[in-house]
Amino acid sequence: MIGPARDGGYYLLGMNSMYNQLFLNKQWGTSTVLKDTLQDLNSMDVHLLEELNDIDTYDDIKNISEFKKFV
C-alpha cells in the first residue's frame, strides 16, 4: 500500500515484508520518487491510498487540518 504525496513522493509505504530494493536508485526529494517506486513494483499488486500532502518542511504543515483526520 502506498500513500501518494502531491509532490511526487509518498507519505506512506506499507509492506507485508521488507523489500529493500525499493529504496535503492531513487532520487530522493524529487517529483519522480513515487513514479520510480511504482515502476519497481510493476509486477506486484499495489493499493494506492488517497493523495495527500506529505511533510518535508514547515511549509508543508501550514494546512494542518488535512492531517487531523488521521489523529
PDB file of N, CA, C and O in Angstrom:
ATOM      1  N   MET A   1       0.849  -1.157   0.000  1.00  0.00           N
ATOM      2  CA  MET A   1       0.000   0.000   0.000  1.00  0.00           C
ATOM      3  C   MET A   1       0.897   1.222   0.000  1.00  0.00           C
ATOM      4  O   MET A   1       1.890   1.291   0.724  1.00  0.00           O
ATOM      5  N   ILE A   2       0.521   2.189  -0.835  1.00  0.00           N
ATOM      6  CA  ILE A   2       1.294   3.418  -0.945  1.00  0.00           C
ATOM      7  C   ILE A   2       0.346   4.603  -0.834  1.00  0.00           C
ATOM      8  O   ILE A   2      -0.705   4.643  -1.474  1.00  0.00           O
ATOM      9  N   GLY A   3       0.735   5.551  -0.021  1.00  0.00           N
ATOM     10  CA  GLY A   3       0.021   6.815   0.073  1.00  0.00           C
ATOM     11  C   GLY A   3       0.758   7.849  -0.753  1.00  0.00           C
ATOM     12  O   GLY A   3       1.773   8.384  -0.307  1.00  0.00           O
ATOM     13  N   PRO A   4       0.267   8.142  -1.956  1.00  0.00           N
ATOM     14  CA  PRO A   4       0.972   9.100  -2.811  1.00  0.00           C
ATOM     15  C   PRO A   4       0.886  10.515  -2.269  1.00  0.00           C
ATOM     16  O   PRO A   4      -0.156  10.937  -1.766  1.00  0.00           O
ATOM     17  N   ALA A   5       1.971  11.232  -2.372  1.00  0.00           N
ATOM     18  CA  ALA A   5       2.019  12.628  -1.940  1.00  0.00           C
ATOM     19  C   ALA A   5       1.897  13.534  -3.160  1.00  0.00           C
ATOM     20  O   ALA A   5       2.271  13.160  -4.271  1.00  0.00           O
ATOM     21  N   ARG A   6       1.378  14.704  -2.936  1.00  0.00           N
ATOM     22  CA  ARG A   6       1.146  15.651  -4.031  1.00  0.00           C
ATOM     23  C   ARG A   6       2.432  16.135  -4.679  1.00  0.00           C
ATOM     24  O   ARG A   6       2.400  16.662  -5.791  1.00  0.00           O
ATOM     25  N   ASP A   7       3.557  15.966  -4.008  1.00  0.00           N
ATOM     26  CA  ASP A   7       4.822  16.454  -4.568  1.00  0.00           C
ATOM     27  C   ASP A   7       5.566  15.407  -5.393  1.00  0.00           C
ATOM     28  O   ASP A   7       6.699  15.636  -5.815  1.00  0.00           O
ATOM     29  N   GLY A   8       4.925  14.253  -5.623  1.00  0.00           N
ATOM     30  CA  GLY A   8       5.557  13.214  -6.432  1.00  0.00           C
ATOM     31  C   GLY A   8       6.235  12.129  -5.629  1.00  0.00           C
ATOM     32  O   GLY A   8       6.797  11.192  -6.195  1.00  0.00           O
ATOM     33  N   GLY A   9       6.187  12.246  -4.329  1.00  0.00           N
ATOM     34  CA  GLY A   9       6.737  11.207  -3.452  1.00  0.00           C
ATOM     35  C   GLY A   9       5.610  10.412  -2.832  1.00  0.00           C
ATOM     36  O   GLY A   9       4.570  10.206  -3.457  1.00  0.00           O
ATOM     37  N   TYR A  10       5.811   9.967  -1.605  1.00  0.00           N
ATOM     38  CA  TYR A  10       4.734   9.282  -0.886  1.00  0.00           C
ATOM     39  C   TYR A  10       4.852   9.564   0.599  1.00  0.00           C
ATOM     40  O   TYR A  10       5.933   9.830   1.124  1.00  0.00           O
ATOM     41  N   TYR A  11       3.690   9.496   1.268  1.00  0.00           N
ATOM     42  CA  TYR A  11       3.655   9.740   2.710  1.00  0.00           C
ATOM     43  C   TYR A  11       3.566   8.447   3.495  1.00  0.00           C
ATOM     44  O   TYR A  11       3.732   8.454   4.715  1.00  0.00           O
ATOM     45  N   LEU A  12       3.306   7.335   2.820  1.00  0.00           N
ATOM     46  CA  LEU A  12       3.213   6.043   3.494  1.00  0.00           C
ATOM     47  C   LEU A  12       3.612   4.957   2.517  1.00  0.00           C
ATOM     48  O   LEU A  12       3.230   4.987   1.347  1.00  0.00           O
ATOM     49  N   LEU A  13       4.374   4.007   2.999  1.00  0.00           N
ATOM     50  CA  LEU A  13       4.733   2.829   2.222  1.00  0.00           C
ATOM     51  C   LEU A  13       4.565   1.637   3.146  1.00  0.00           C
ATOM     52  O   LEU A  13       5.365   1.440   4.061  1.00  0.00           O
ATOM     53  N   GLY A  14       3.536   0.846   2.917  1.00  0.00           N
ATOM     54  CA  GLY A  14       3.264  -0.313   3.751  1.00  0.00           C
ATOM     55  C   GLY A  14       3.590  -1.600   3.011  1.00  0.00           C
ATOM     56  O   GLY A  14       3.214  -1.773   1.852  1.00  0.00           O
ATOM     57  N   MET A  15       4.292  -2.502   3.689  1.00  0.00           N
ATOM     58  CA  MET A  15       4.692  -3.774   3.081  1.00  0.00           C
ATOM     59  C   MET A  15       4.433  -4.913   4.053  1.00  0.00           C
ATOM     60  O   MET A  15       4.522  -4.733   5.267  1.00  0.00           O
ATOM     61  N   ASN A  16       4.117  -6.077   3.523  1.00  0.00           N
ATOM     62  CA  ASN A  16       3.973  -7.273   4.354  1.00  0.00           C
ATOM     63  C   ASN A  16       5.334  -7.829   4.765  1.00  0.00           C
ATOM     64  O   ASN A  16       5.467  -8.459   5.814  1.00  0.00           O
ATOM     65  N   SER A  17       6.319  -7.592   3.944  1.00  0.00           N
ATOM     66  CA  SER A  17       7.689  -7.981   4.267  1.00  0.00           C
ATOM     67  C   SER A  17       8.627  -6.950   3.654  1.00  0.00           C
ATOM     68  O   SER A  17       8.271  -6.266   2.695  1.00  0.00           O
ATOM     69  N   MET A  18       9.814  -6.847   4.208  1.00  0.00           N
ATOM     70  CA  MET A  18      10.764  -5.830   3.769  1.00  0.00           C
ATOM     71  C   MET A  18      11.231  -6.100   2.344  1.00  0.00           C
ATOM     72  O   MET A  18      11.611  -7.222   2.006  1.00  0.00           O
ATOM     73  N   TYR A  19      11.199  -5.074   1.524  1.00  0.00           N
ATOM     74  CA  TYR A  19      11.666  -5.149   0.137  1.00  0.00           C
ATOM     75  C   TYR A  19      12.685  -4.028  -0.051  1.00  0.00           C
ATOM     76  O   TYR A  19      12.347  -2.951  -0.542  1.00  0.00           O
ATOM     77  N   ASN A  20      13.923  -4.281   0.339  1.00  0.00           N
ATOM     78  CA  ASN A  20      14.985  -3.283   0.350  1.00  0.00           C
ATOM     79  C   ASN A  20      15.234  -2.623  -0.997  1.00  0.00           C
ATOM     80  O   ASN A  20      15.630  -1.459  -1.050  1.00  0.00           O
ATOM     81  N   GLN A  21      15.008  -3.344  -2.075  1.00  0.00           N
ATOM     82  CA  GLN A  21      15.268  -2.822  -3.411  1.00  0.00           C
ATOM     83  C   GLN A  21      14.485  -1.541  -3.692  1.00  0.00           C
ATOM     84  O   GLN A  21      14.917  -0.719  -4.500  1.00  0.00           O
ATOM     85  N   LEU A  22      13.342  -1.365  -3.037  1.00  0.00           N
ATOM     86  CA  LEU A  22      12.533  -0.168  -3.271  1.00  0.00           C
ATOM     87  C   LEU A  22      13.259   1.114  -2.888  1.00  0.00           C
ATOM     88  O   LEU A  22      12.931   2.188  -3.391  1.00  0.00           O
ATOM     89  N   PHE A  23      14.226   1.011  -2.016  1.00  0.00           N
ATOM     90  CA  PHE A  23      14.904   2.197  -1.505  1.00  0.00           C
ATOM     91  C   PHE A  23      16.202   2.505  -2.239  1.00  0.00           C
ATOM     92  O   PHE A  23      16.892   3.472  -1.913  1.00  0.00           O
ATOM     93  N   LEU A  24      16.528   1.694  -3.213  1.00  0.00           N
ATOM     94  CA  LEU A  24      17.758   1.892  -3.979  1.00  0.00           C
ATOM     95  C   LEU A  24      17.466   2.631  -5.284  1.00  0.00           C
ATOM     96  O   LEU A  24      16.373   2.540  -5.843  1.00  0.00           O
ATOM     97  N   ASN A  25      18.463   3.355  -5.745  1.00  0.00           N
ATOM     98  CA  ASN A  25      18.409   4.027  -7.043  1.00  0.00           C
ATOM     99  C   ASN A  25      17.227   4.984  -7.177  1.00  0.00           C
ATOM    100  O   ASN A  25      16.570   5.018  -8.217  1.00  0.00           O
ATOM    101  N   LYS A  26      16.959   5.752  -6.141  1.00  0.00           N
ATOM    102  CA  LYS A  26      15.915   6.770  -6.169  1.00  0.00           C
ATOM    103  C   LYS A  26      16.577   8.134  -6.023  1.00  0.00           C
ATOM    104  O   LYS A  26      17.590   8.277  -5.338  1.00  0.00           O
ATOM    105  N   GLN A  27      16.004   9.109  -6.660  1.00  0.00           N
ATOM    106  CA  GLN A  27      16.458  10.486  -6.477  1.00  0.00           C
ATOM    107  C   GLN A  27      15.546  11.104  -5.431  1.00  0.00           C
ATOM    108  O   GLN A  27      14.591  11.810  -5.756  1.00  0.00           O
ATOM    109  N   TRP A  28      15.859  10.825  -4.155  1.00  0.00           N
ATOM    110  CA  TRP A  28      15.022  11.250  -3.038  1.00  0.00           C
ATOM    111  C   TRP A  28      14.865  12.762  -3.039  1.00  0.00           C
ATOM    112  O   TRP A  28      15.803  13.500  -3.339  1.00  0.00           O
ATOM    113  N   GLY A  29      13.670  13.204  -2.700  1.00  0.00           N
ATOM    114  CA  GLY A  29      13.380  14.628  -2.645  1.00  0.00           C
ATOM    115  C   GLY A  29      12.979  15.216  -3.984  1.00  0.00           C
ATOM    116  O   GLY A  29      12.859  16.433  -4.125  1.00  0.00           O
ATOM    117  N   THR A  30      12.772  14.349  -4.968  1.00  0.00           N
ATOM    118  CA  THR A  30      12.354  14.829  -6.286  1.00  0.00           C
ATOM    119  C   THR A  30      10.928  14.387  -6.580  1.00  0.00           C
ATOM    120  O   THR A  30      10.346  13.596  -5.836  1.00  0.00           O
ATOM    121  N   SER A  31      10.379  14.896  -7.654  1.00  0.00           N
ATOM    122  CA  SER A  31       8.999  14.588  -8.027  1.00  0.00           C
ATOM    123  C   SER A  31       8.846  13.234  -8.712  1.00  0.00           C
ATOM    124  O   SER A  31       7.748  12.891  -9.151  1.00  0.00           O
ATOM    125  N   THR A  32       9.927  12.459  -8.812  1.00  0.00           N
ATOM    126  CA  THR A  32       9.846  11.169  -9.507  1.00  0.00           C
ATOM    127  C   THR A  32       9.871   9.960  -8.573  1.00  0.00           C
ATOM    128  O   THR A  32       9.827   8.823  -9.041  1.00  0.00           O
ATOM    129  N   VAL A  33       9.941  10.187  -7.273  1.00  0.00           N
ATOM    130  CA  VAL A  33      10.103   9.068  -6.332  1.00  0.00           C
ATOM    131  C   VAL A  33       8.921   8.100  -6.409  1.00  0.00           C
ATOM    132  O   VAL A  33       9.134   6.889  -6.472  1.00  0.00           O
ATOM    133  N   LEU A  34       7.703   8.591  -6.405  1.00  0.00           N
ATOM    134  CA  LEU A  34       6.541   7.700  -6.492  1.00  0.00           C
ATOM    135  C   LEU A  34       6.548   6.943  -7.809  1.00  0.00           C
ATOM    136  O   LEU A  34       6.367   5.725  -7.823  1.00  0.00           O
ATOM    137  N   LYS A  35       6.752   7.639  -8.902  1.00  0.00           N
ATOM    138  CA  LYS A  35       6.771   7.003 -10.224  1.00  0.00           C
ATOM    139  C   LYS A  35       7.834   5.911 -10.284  1.00  0.00           C
ATOM    140  O   LYS A  35       7.574   4.814 -10.779  1.00  0.00           O
ATOM    141  N   ASP A  36       9.023   6.208  -9.784  1.00  0.00           N
ATOM    142  CA  ASP A  36      10.112   5.230  -9.805  1.00  0.00           C
ATOM    143  C   ASP A  36       9.804   4.032  -8.904  1.00  0.00           C
ATOM    144  O   ASP A  36      10.137   2.896  -9.243  1.00  0.00           O
ATOM    145  N   THR A  37       9.176   4.283  -7.770  1.00  0.00           N
ATOM    146  CA  THR A  37       8.808   3.200  -6.857  1.00  0.00           C
ATOM    147  C   THR A  37       7.751   2.310  -7.483  1.00  0.00           C
ATOM    148  O   THR A  37       7.846   1.085  -7.410  1.00  0.00           O
ATOM    149  N   LEU A  38       6.742   2.919  -8.101  1.00  0.00           N
ATOM    150  CA  LEU A  38       5.698   2.127  -8.765  1.00  0.00           C
ATOM    151  C   LEU A  38       6.272   1.319  -9.920  1.00  0.00           C
ATOM    152  O   LEU A  38       5.823   0.204 -10.187  1.00  0.00           O
ATOM    153  N   GLN A  39       7.244   1.869 -10.591  1.00  0.00           N
ATOM    154  CA  GLN A  39       7.896   1.129 -11.672  1.00  0.00           C
ATOM    155  C   GLN A  39       8.598  -0.108 -11.116  1.00  0.00           C
ATOM    156  O   GLN A  39       8.562  -1.171 -11.735  1.00  0.00           O
ATOM    157  N   ASP A  40       9.232   0.024  -9.958  1.00  0.00           N
ATOM    158  CA  ASP A  40       9.883  -1.128  -9.323  1.00  0.00           C
ATOM    159  C   ASP A  40       8.868  -2.196  -8.904  1.00  0.00           C
ATOM    160  O   ASP A  40       9.207  -3.373  -8.788  1.00  0.00           O
ATOM    161  N   LEU A  41       7.633  -1.773  -8.681  1.00  0.00           N
ATOM    162  CA  LEU A  41       6.583  -2.687  -8.219  1.00  0.00           C
ATOM    163  C   LEU A  41       5.628  -3.094  -9.333  1.00  0.00           C
ATOM    164  O   LEU A  41       4.538  -3.594  -9.055  1.00  0.00           O
ATOM    165  N   ASN A  42       6.016  -2.891 -10.587  1.00  0.00           N
ATOM    166  CA  ASN A  42       5.089  -3.104 -11.705  1.00  0.00           C
ATOM    167  C   ASN A  42       4.543  -4.517 -11.806  1.00  0.00           C
ATOM    168  O   ASN A  42       3.490  -4.713 -12.414  1.00  0.00           O
ATOM    169  N   SER A  43       5.202  -5.488 -11.247  1.00  0.00           N
ATOM    170  CA  SER A  43       4.711  -6.865 -11.319  1.00  0.00           C
ATOM    171  C   SER A  43       3.937  -7.274 -10.067  1.00  0.00           C
ATOM    172  O   SER A  43       3.537  -8.431  -9.933  1.00  0.00           O
ATOM    173  N   MET A  44       3.726  -6.328  -9.151  1.00  0.00           N
ATOM    174  CA  MET A  44       3.037  -6.630  -7.891  1.00  0.00           C
ATOM    175  C   MET A  44       1.714  -5.880  -7.823  1.00  0.00           C
ATOM    176  O   MET A  44       1.523  -4.866  -8.495  1.00  0.00           O
ATOM    177  N   ASP A  45       0.815  -6.386  -7.011  1.00  0.00           N
ATOM    178  CA  ASP A  45      -0.467  -5.742  -6.770  1.00  0.00           C
ATOM    179  C   ASP A  45      -0.253  -4.642  -5.731  1.00  0.00           C
ATOM    180  O   ASP A  45       0.141  -4.920  -4.598  1.00  0.00           O
ATOM    181  N   VAL A  46      -0.515  -3.391  -6.120  1.00  0.00           N
ATOM    182  CA  VAL A  46      -0.277  -2.242  -5.238  1.00  0.00           C
ATOM    183  C   VAL A  46      -1.588  -1.501  -5.038  1.00  0.00           C
ATOM    184  O   VAL A  46      -2.294  -1.194  -5.999  1.00  0.00           O
ATOM    185  N   HIS A  47      -1.905  -1.220  -3.788  1.00  0.00           N
ATOM    186  CA  HIS A  47      -3.100  -0.437  -3.458  1.00  0.00           C
ATOM    187  C   HIS A  47      -2.664   0.998  -3.172  1.00  0.00           C
ATOM    188  O   HIS A  47      -1.832   1.242  -2.298  1.00  0.00           O
ATOM    189  N   LEU A  48      -3.242   1.955  -3.929  1.00  0.00           N
ATOM    190  CA  LEU A  48      -2.930   3.361  -3.714  1.00  0.00           C
ATOM    191  C   LEU A  48      -3.983   3.992  -2.816  1.00  0.00           C
ATOM    192  O   LEU A  48      -5.183   3.831  -3.038  1.00  0.00           O
ATOM    193  N   LEU A  49      -3.528   4.700  -1.817  1.00  0.00           N
ATOM    194  CA  LEU A  49      -4.405   5.433  -0.917  1.00  0.00           C
ATOM    195  C   LEU A  49      -4.711   6.807  -1.513  1.00  0.00           C
ATOM    196  O   LEU A  49      -4.283   7.126  -2.622  1.00  0.00           O
ATOM    197  N   GLU A  50      -5.451   7.605  -0.766  1.00  0.00           N
ATOM    198  CA  GLU A  50      -5.773   8.966  -1.183  1.00  0.00           C
ATOM    199  C   GLU A  50      -4.495   9.794  -1.292  1.00  0.00           C
ATOM    200  O   GLU A  50      -3.606   9.691  -0.447  1.00  0.00           O
ATOM    201  N   GLU A  51      -4.412  10.607  -2.329  1.00  0.00           N
ATOM    202  CA  GLU A  51      -3.268  11.501  -2.466  1.00  0.00           C
ATOM    203  C   GLU A  51      -3.396  12.635  -1.465  1.00  0.00           C
ATOM    204  O   GLU A  51      -4.425  13.305  -1.389  1.00  0.00           O
ATOM    205  N   LEU A  52      -2.330  12.837  -0.700  1.00  0.00           N
ATOM    206  CA  LEU A  52      -2.291  13.884   0.317  1.00  0.00           C
ATOM    207  C   LEU A  52      -0.968  14.622   0.233  1.00  0.00           C
ATOM    208  O   LEU A  52      -0.061  14.216  -0.493  1.00  0.00           O
ATOM    209  N   ASN A  53      -0.870  15.693   0.973  1.00  0.00           N
ATOM    210  CA  ASN A  53       0.388  16.395   1.117  1.00  0.00           C
ATOM    211  C   ASN A  53       1.236  15.646   2.142  1.00  0.00           C
ATOM    212  O   ASN A  53       0.709  15.169   3.148  1.00  0.00           O
ATOM    213  N   ASP A  54       2.520  15.538   1.904  1.00  0.00           N
ATOM    214  CA  ASP A  54       3.391  14.946   2.911  1.00  0.00           C
ATOM    215  C   ASP A  54       4.074  16.064   3.687  1.00  0.00           C
ATOM    216  O   ASP A  54       3.871  17.241   3.393  1.00  0.00           O
ATOM    217  N   ILE A  55       4.868  15.705   4.660  1.00  0.00           N
ATOM    218  CA  ILE A  55       5.526  16.709   5.496  1.00  0.00           C
ATOM    219  C   ILE A  55       7.035  16.590   5.310  1.00  0.00           C
ATOM    220  O   ILE A  55       7.678  15.683   5.838  1.00  0.00           O
ATOM    221  N   ASP A  56       7.575  17.526   4.549  1.00  0.00           N
ATOM    222  CA  ASP A  56       9.017  17.605   4.358  1.00  0.00           C
ATOM    223  C   ASP A  56       9.593  18.826   5.078  1.00  0.00           C
ATOM    224  O   ASP A  56      10.713  18.785   5.589  1.00  0.00           O
ATOM    225  N   THR A  57       8.826  19.899   5.112  1.00  0.00           N
ATOM    226  CA  THR A  57       9.278  21.156   5.718  1.00  0.00           C
ATOM    227  C   THR A  57       8.118  21.766   6.498  1.00  0.00           C
ATOM    228  O   THR A  57       6.989  21.280   6.429  1.00  0.00           O
ATOM    229  N   TYR A  58       8.405  22.834   7.240  1.00  0.00           N
ATOM    230  CA  TYR A  58       7.357  23.525   7.988  1.00  0.00           C
ATOM    231  C   TYR A  58       6.238  24.003   7.067  1.00  0.00           C
ATOM    232  O   TYR A  58       5.065  23.928   7.434  1.00  0.00           O
ATOM    233  N   ASP A  59       6.579  24.483   5.898  1.00  0.00           N
ATOM    234  CA  ASP A  59       5.550  24.952   4.963  1.00  0.00           C
ATOM    235  C   ASP A  59       4.538  23.864   4.640  1.00  0.00           C
ATOM    236  O   ASP A  59       3.389  24.162   4.314  1.00  0.00           O
ATOM    237  N   ASP A  60       4.951  22.615   4.726  1.00  0.00           N
ATOM    238  CA  ASP A  60       4.055  21.504   4.414  1.00  0.00           C
ATOM    239  C   ASP A  60       2.981  21.293   5.470  1.00  0.00           C
ATOM    240  O   ASP A  60       1.976  20.639   5.192  1.00  0.00           O
ATOM    241  N   ILE A  61       3.162  21.825   6.671  1.00  0.00           N
ATOM    242  CA  ILE A  61       2.150  21.621   7.709  1.00  0.00           C
ATOM    243  C   ILE A  61       1.275  22.847   7.931  1.00  0.00           C
ATOM    244  O   ILE A  61       0.490  22.885   8.878  1.00  0.00           O
ATOM    245  N   LYS A  62       1.402  23.840   7.073  1.00  0.00           N
ATOM    246  CA  LYS A  62       0.552  25.019   7.202  1.00  0.00           C
ATOM    247  C   LYS A  62      -0.920  24.652   7.095  1.00  0.00           C
ATOM    248  O   LYS A  62      -1.758  25.266   7.754  1.00  0.00           O
ATOM    249  N   ASN A  63      -1.244  23.663   6.278  1.00  0.00           N
ATOM    250  CA  ASN A  63      -2.625  23.224   6.123  1.00  0.00           C
ATOM    251  C   ASN A  63      -2.847  21.996   7.005  1.00  0.00           C
ATOM    252  O   ASN A  63      -3.225  20.932   6.514  1.00  0.00           O
ATOM    253  N   ILE A  64      -2.615  22.145   8.280  1.00  0.00           N
ATOM    254  CA  ILE A  64      -2.643  21.023   9.223  1.00  0.00           C
ATOM    255  C   ILE A  64      -4.004  20.349   9.311  1.00  0.00           C
ATOM    256  O   ILE A  64      -4.084  19.176   9.677  1.00  0.00           O
ATOM    257  N   SER A  65      -5.071  21.059   8.985  1.00  0.00           N
ATOM    258  CA  SER A  65      -6.411  20.454   9.081  1.00  0.00           C
ATOM    259  C   SER A  65      -6.518  19.214   8.203  1.00  0.00           C
ATOM    260  O   SER A  65      -7.315  18.322   8.494  1.00  0.00           O
ATOM    261  N   GLU A  66      -5.736  19.145   7.143  1.00  0.00           N
ATOM    262  CA  GLU A  66      -5.744  17.973   6.266  1.00  0.00           C
ATOM    263  C   GLU A  66      -5.305  16.718   7.023  1.00  0.00           C
ATOM    264  O   GLU A  66      -5.759  15.619   6.702  1.00  0.00           O
ATOM    265  N   PHE A  67      -4.427  16.864   8.024  1.00  0.00           N
ATOM    266  CA  PHE A  67      -3.886  15.734   8.750  1.00  0.00           C
ATOM    267  C   PHE A  67      -4.695  15.371   9.993  1.00  0.00           C
ATOM    268  O   PHE A  67      -4.510  14.285  10.543  1.00  0.00           O
ATOM    269  N   LYS A  68      -5.573  16.238  10.443  1.00  0.00           N
ATOM    270  CA  LYS A  68      -6.318  15.999  11.667  1.00  0.00           C
ATOM    271  C   LYS A  68      -7.192  14.761  11.574  1.00  0.00           C
ATOM    272  O   LYS A  68      -7.471  14.139  12.599  1.00  0.00           O
ATOM    273  N   LYS A  69      -7.632  14.385  10.390  1.00  0.00           N
ATOM    274  CA  LYS A  69      -8.488  13.203  10.267  1.00  0.00           C
ATOM    275  C   LYS A  69      -7.726  11.920  10.598  1.00  0.00           C
ATOM    276  O   LYS A  69      -8.348  10.876  10.794  1.00  0.00           O
ATOM    277  N   PHE A  70      -6.400  11.975  10.663  1.00  0.00           N
ATOM    278  CA  PHE A  70      -5.596  10.791  10.965  1.00  0.00           C
ATOM    279  C   PHE A  70      -5.189  10.727  12.435  1.00  0.00           C
ATOM    280  O   PHE A  70      -4.607   9.732  12.866  1.00  0.00           O
ATOM    281  N   VAL A  71      -5.480  11.750  13.194  1.00  0.00           N
ATOM    282  CA  VAL A  71      -5.055  11.810  14.595  1.00  0.00           C
ATOM    283  C   VAL A  71      -6.147  11.307  15.497  1.00  0.00           C
ATOM    284  O   VAL A  71      -5.977  11.280  16.716  1.00  0.00           O
TER     285      VAL A  71
END
